[in-house]
Every structure is written in structure tokens, then in C-alpha cells.
Amino acid sequence: MYSSHVYDENEIELCSPAPSHPVNRRLLLSCLAGGAALAVLHVGVLQPLLTARRSAVTDRVQPLPSSLQAAPRTATAGATDLAEWAPFRNRFITAEGRVVDTGNGGVSHSEGQGYGMLLAAWADDRATFERLLGWTQANLSRPKDALHAWRWQPGLPNPVPDTNSATDGDIMIAWALLRAGERWNMPAWHKAGLAIADDLLRLSTREAAGRLFLAPGAHGFDRTGRIVVNPSYSILPAMRAFAEASGDPRWTRLDRDSLWLIDRARFGANGLTPDWVEIDLSTGAIRLAEGWLERFSWDAIRVPLYLGWAGETASAGVQAPVRFWNIRKQGLPIAWIDLRSGELAPYRGHSGVQAVAELATALVAADGTPPALPAQAAAPDYYAAALSMLARMAWQEHPRPVSGAVS
């Protein structure tokens, strides 16, 4: 979705898209009119974070070493994870199958529906998956393609005034459909997931300086001579599933070019990935996106989550945040840092930020010690809870050393 997560009681956070674009002006107004932000919960203290070695940047996607193997694509949550799935489902998913973003005035969006569907398939909860799918298709489907409207707003005569898509939401929905189709032997769901993946390639990709990138939506992010991109929308484990299921080489190309972008989109003294960047169409130069907050924050926190899930722990997108968190060990990780001024958020990140930090640190350590992931009870809202659940899923599914194998 378009970065409208709200967490601090003193400010509306990350609701500053480029004001010159009408879609973004509507987003800004809706954020300002949304429900009161939730105060941040201060829960737990991170275990000491390990200093990570800076990795060399590469232009190519390296194959997995022979000492690594991927977890099954349709792995099932363990007993501890299932115990956390139930409170997530009961707290944020309505009887109709709508995932409620409790930190943003009770709206729903394609991102949340995709997260819910993915987690339901992982939890082997077919009844919940079908409710989520039914609501999504009934309320967010677009008439001319397989993509979905990005947001549903309760209380409006037309709850979907903006039918633009959100690429991260569509990726999650498509990936969930592929996994559910495999798990429950439903070819129609698998086919529907591939149809979404095909339309993402057709409508939500852009060329820049000979490379292929994901646009944040079907339209609204093209500028004169440049494209605005959200690096956290590069959900590598899903993209690799699309490449395998479809055989379309463009997904492998997107995988390679997404890693190239993340390893170069590094700003500030800590070399962190911003929430939003812009890419020059002719030169490929990467800059902080004009008109957006210049932060490593609520969006970019997902970069180490998705990279770690895919086994790309040598990427700067994982290594740099772990180094940053290692420097700042006191309490929870800071919620955000301004990449131009170095200003730090005056409050800590919530339990979802803690979950990603714990996951990334454990993956970089690579000693097999599980991360100390926070429980659902610690989550102040939907987004914190979702990140915590996704971190659990990523830990189970990330590539692991094969016992006795030699690299």
C-alpha cells in the first residue's frame, strides 16, 4: 500500500506523498482525516545485535550455494506459530473476511488482504483463506485486469474512490493464491495467482537505463524522465515463486534488478535503504524521491524482512540495518531515521520493527539460534502484528544450511 501507516500520537507518519499528484493528494487528505494514531508500545529489549560485515555489491543474482536449500513453498506453521495466528485472525479479520488496519482508521487494503491470505495458507486455515479471498474479490477487484484497488474505506458511499492498484498488495495476493492452490489442490486459485502476476508484469513494471523495476502501482508514479519506486515492494520470495510457476524470465530479471537497486539505494551515514527513491530513466541514477519523507522507516523495514526470507543476507539491505541496530542497542530499534539530516524518531519502533530486527540479526548470525520474536499480545495495531507474523513465516522458510554439506 502507499505508505499510510500511522503510529505516533504526535504526528501523522509517512503520509506525505508528492502533493503534485492527485492520487497522492487524496492519500494525504485521507491520512489527515483518519483515526487517531496509536501510542507506541514499549515492549521487551532486543538481545545484543551482532556487528555485520559489509558485503561486496554485485550486478548479478548469485545462485544459492550448494550448502543451502529452500524450505518447502507450502510449509505449515508450527505449533507456536499457530498459537500466534489465532489471535491475529481473531483481532484483525472480520467474519466477512476483511483485514482491518486498526492503525489507520479501520480501512482495509490489498496489502492487508494479501498478508492475511498468505498467513492463512501457511496456517493451513482454509476457511479463513476463503473468507479473505471472497471479500477481496467482491470489494477490491478491478474490472479490466486481474489487479486490485489498493484501499477500501468504511463509511463512504463509495468505499473505493481510488481504483489504482498497489503492487505490494497484488504480489502478496498472487503469491497466496499460488501457495493455496498447491496446498489444497485448487488449480483455479493457482491460475488466478498467475493471472495477477502476468498483469503486474504488463501494468506495473518500468524500464530504466536497461533495467526492469516494479512501479508502486499501475499508474501515478511516473515523472518526467524518472520513476518513483518503493524498494520494499520487491518481495523476492514471491517473485521467485512467480518465476518458477510461470516460466517468465522477466521475474528473474526483476529479481536481479531489484537486488541491484537495493544494494545501491543506500543513503545517510548508515547506508540505509529509503522508503521511497526515484530512478533516472536514462542513466539509472538513484535519488531520494522528491516530495516523500526521506527516511528509513515503516516501509523500508520490510526490505531486510523480504531479503532475509529469500536467503539474501549478504545484501546491504540486510547488513546495513543490522549494523545500525547494533549501534543503537538501547531498548527497541528506533522507529525511523531521516537519511538526509540524521534525525532520529523521538520514539521507539513497535513490536513489528522489533520482530524484523530480531529476524535479520539471527539470519546474519547464521548460527541457527532462533530469533526472539514478540508475541501478538505485544502488537499495538494491525501492521505491527502483521510484521511479527511475517517474520515468523520468514524464519521458517528462509534457506538453511544442509547438514554436512560443503560450500
N, C-alpha and C positions, 0 to 999 in steps of 0.2 A: 504494500500500500504506500501511499505518498507521504510518509514521514509525519504522521499526525499524532504520535504517541505523546501523552501528557503525563508528567509525573510529579512535578514540584508545585507546592501550593502557592508559590510566589511568582511563577511565570508560566506562560503557555509555551511549552518547549517544542522546538523543531516544527513550528507552524509558520515558517517564513519562506515559502516558495517564491519564485520570481514574480513580483507583483505585476509585471507587464503582460503576463499570460492570463487570459480569462479563466481557464480551468484552475490555475493556481490561486487567483484572487478568490474564487469560490471556496477553495480549500482553506485559505487563511480566514475568511469570514466565518466559516463553519467551525473552525478550531476555536476562534474567539468566542463563539456563541455556545460552545459545548459545555458539558457538565463540569463541575468543579474538579480540579485536579486532586489526586490523592496524595496524601503526605507519604514521604518515603519511609519505609520500614528499615530500621537498622537491625539487621539480623546476622548473628554469627560473626566470626572473624576468619578471614582467609588463612589457610595454612601458609607458611612461608613459601613464596614463589621463587622458582629457580631461575638463575641467570641463564639466558639462552644465547647461543652462538649465532651471529649474523650470517645468514646464508647468502651464497652467490646467486645473482639474478641470472635467469636463463630465458632464452626466447622460445624454448621448446618444452612441450609437455613430456616429462620423463616417464617412461614406463615404470610400474611398480617393481621394486627389487624382487628377486626370486624368493627372498626371505619373508615376503608379505603376502597375505591373502585377504580378499574381501570377505566380510561377513555375508551371510545369505541376504538377498534383497528382501525377502519376506520373513525376516526374523521376527520372533514374537517376544513381546516384553516379558521380562522375568517377574517373579512374584513381587519383589519390592517395587518394580516399576508399575505393575498393575495396581498395587495399593495406592500409588500416586495418581494413576489415570482416573480412578473413580472420583476423587474429589475435584479434579479438573473438569470432568464431564458434568458432574452434578452442579458445579458452581457456575460454569460459563456456557453450557449448551442447553438451550430451551427444549421443551418437549417437541417443538416443531422442527428442530434441527438447526437453529440459528445460533452461531457463536457470538456472544455479546462482549464487546470491547468495553469493559467496565471503567477503563481509564479515559474514555473518550465519549462520554455522554450516552453510552449504550448503543452506539452504532454497530453495524456489522460490515465486514468487508471480505473481499475474496481471499485475502491473506489469512484471516482467521478461519474461514471455511476450509481452506486448504490445510492449515495446521491441524484442525480438528479431524478432517478426513484421514490425513496421514497417520495421526496418532491412533485413531480408531482402528485402522487396518493393522497397525503394529500391535495393538492390544487385542487383536482378534475379536473385536466388538462389532460384528456385522450389523446388528440392529441400529447402533448409533451411526455407523457409517451410512447406512441407507437413509436415515433421517437427515443427516447433513447433506448428502447428495441431493435428496429430493428438494430441500429448501433452497439449496444453491441453484439448481436448475430452474426452479419456479420463480426465483426472485432476482437472480443476477445474470441469467443468460442474455446474450446479445443476439438479435435476430439474423444478422448477416454473416456471422462467423462463429467459431467454437469458443471464443474468449468470453470473459465475464466482466460485467461492470464492477468497478473497484469498491463501491461503497453503497450501503443501504442505511438510510436514516429514518429511525422511528418517528412517528408523529407528524410526518409530512403527507400532504395529499398524494404527492408523487415521491415515494421514498428513494427513488434512484434518479435524481435530476441530472446527474452527470454519468453518461454511459461509457466514458473512457475506461480502458482496462488498466490493470496493474500487473506488470509482468511477473513479479514475485508470487502474487496470488495465483495466477494461472499456472505457473510452474508447479506450485505445490498441489493444486487440484489435479493436474495431469499426472504427476508422479503418484499421488494417492490412488488414482484410478488404475494406473498400471499395476501397482502393488496389490490392490484389492482384486483386480481381475485375475492375477496369478494365484493369490491366496485362496479365493473362493471359486475358482474356475468359472469366471464370468467373462467370456470373450467380448461381450458388448462393452463392458467397462474398460477393458484393455484398449479396444478400438476407440472409445471416446477419449481416452488419455492421449492416444497418438494423434487424434484429430486436433486436440488443443495444442500439442507440441508442433504440429505442422503449421497451424495458424500463428503461433508465436514466431516461427521462422519467417513466415510470409509478411506479418504485420509489425513485429516488434524487434526487428534487427536492423542495424545500420552499418554501412561500410565507412571506415575512416582510415585513410592512409594505408590501404591494403589489408586492414584487419577488420574482423567482424565483431560487433558488440551488441549486447542486449539494450534496447531502449526501455525506459521505465514503464512505458505504456504504448498503446497503438499509435497515439499522436500526442502532441503537446510538449515535446521535449527537443524538437529540432530548432536550432537557432541559425542565424546566418553564418555559414562557414564552420559550424560546430554542433555537437550533440551533447546534451546533458545526460549523464549516466549515474546510476546508483550502484557502486561496486557490490553491495550486499545482495543484489538481485541475482548475482552469479552463483546459483545453488549447484555446485559442482556434482554432488552425488546424484541429483536428479538429472542433470544434463547428461551424465554418463549413462544413466538408465535409458534416456531417450535415444542416445546414440546406438546403444545395443539393440533396443527394441525396434527402432525404425530403420537402422542401417544408413541413415542420412549423415554424410560426412560433415555437414555444417555444424552439427552438435559437437563433434570433435574439434572443429575449428574454433567454435565459441569457447570451448573448454580451454584450449591453448591460449587464445587471445584474452580471455578473462584472467588467467594467471599472469600473463604479460602485463595487463593493466594493473592488477593489484600489486605486483612487485615494483611497479614504477609510480603508482599513485600514492606517494609517501610524503607527508608534509609535517612541518614543525620539527622541533628539536628531537622528538622521539620517533620520527619517521613513521607516523601512523596513517592509516587509510581514512580518508574523509567519508562522511555520509554521502556527499554529492561531489562529482567532478564534471568537468566539461573537456571534451576531446576535440582538437582541431581536425577537421575533416581531411585536410590536405597534408598536414605534417605529422599528425598523431600526437602533437604536444598535449600534455595533460595539465590542467589548471584547476584550482578550486573553483567550483561553479559560482558564477556571478548571480547574486540575488538569493543565495541559500546560506544558512548558517555554516560557518567554516569549521566544523567540529568533527572529532571522532566521538560518536555519541550513540544514540538509540538505534540508528540504522546500522552503522559500521560495526557495532558489537557483534553482528551476525557474520561478519567476514571470517573471523577465526573459528566460529562455530561450524560453518559450512566447509571451510578448507580442512579443518581437522577431521570432520566427518568423512571427507574424501581421501584422507591419508596424506594431505599436502602440508605436513607440519614443518617442512623446511622453508615454506614460503614466508616472505616478510610479513604477509598478512596475519600470520600466527606468531612468528618470532617477535615482531616489534611490540604487539600488545603485551606479551608475556614479560618482556624486558621492562615495559612501562609499569606494569602492575608490580613487578619485583621491586622497583624503585620506591613505590608508594604502598608499603605493606600495611599501613595503619587501617584497621577496620575493613569495610567493604571497598572494592575498587571505586574510584571517583566516577560519577555518572557521565561526565564529558570533559573534554579539554578543547579549548579553542586553538586551532592549529596555526593561526597567524599570530595571535598575541601571547599564547601560552597560558591564558586564564583558565583556571580550573573551576569546575562546578562547585558551588558552596555547600553541596550535599553529596552524600554517597550514592552509588548506584543501588538499585533494588536487588532482590534475590535472583532475578533473571540475569543481571550483569554478573553477580557472584557465580552463578552456575556456569556461565560461559568462561569466566576467568579460571575457575577450578578445572573445567574440562580441558581448556587449552594448556594449562600448566601441566596437567597429568599427561597429556599427549606429547608435549615437548620432553618431559622427563623420560618417557618411554620405558619405564621400569615395571609396568604392569599394575602399579598401585592405582586403584580406582579413585576418581575424584570424589571429594566430599560434597555432594550435590545437595542443595537445600530442599526441604520438603515443600509440598504445595501449601501447607499452612503458613509458610513464610511469605507467600506472594501477595503483594498489595493489590494486584489487579491482573487482568487477562494477559497482558504482554509479558509481565514477569513470570507468570505461571507457564505460559507457552514456551518461553525460552528455557525454563527449567526442564520441562518435559522433553523438548527437542535435544537438550544436552544429554539427557538420559539415553535417548534413542541413538544419538551420535556416538556415545561411548560404547554402546553395544555393537554398533555396526562399522566402526572405523576399522581399516585394515590392521591386522595384528601380525606379530612375528609368528612364523611357523616353527613349531618346536623342533629343534635340531637342525634347522635349515642354515645354510651358509650363504651370506650375501654375495 
